[in-house]
Amino acid sequence: MGYRKIKIRPGADIEFIGAVRASLGQDAPLMADANGAYTLRHAEHLADLDPFKLMMIEQPLAHDDLRRHAQLQDRLATPNLPRRIDREPGKSREHSCAWQRPRH
């Protein structure tokens, strides 16, 4: 079984991911795509997603704001990916990166 990816935005995230996680179970690979809908002011709220053991949160902030993505990662256990990974032939992946700090 492959991973599941769900779209999230402020106000449609915690309960939605909780329901999907409950339906799929704790071991199912699950990630969220935020399409840049959040800011650093949402960091504490995004940290509330950590218990759902997401693979990552894709583009929680603006796609080109790498500095703030790094600052956000300092406040989350869940990795965040600033930009979408293109899987189409010929598309560059050089600007795609994810940060993950060791979990304590």
Buried (B, 14 or more C-beta within 10 A) or exposed (E): EEEBBBEBBEEEBBEBBBEBBEEEEEEBEBBBBBBBBBBBEBBEEBBBBBEBBBBBBBBBBBBEBBEBBEEBBEBBBBBBBBBBEEEEEEEEEEEEBBBEEEEE
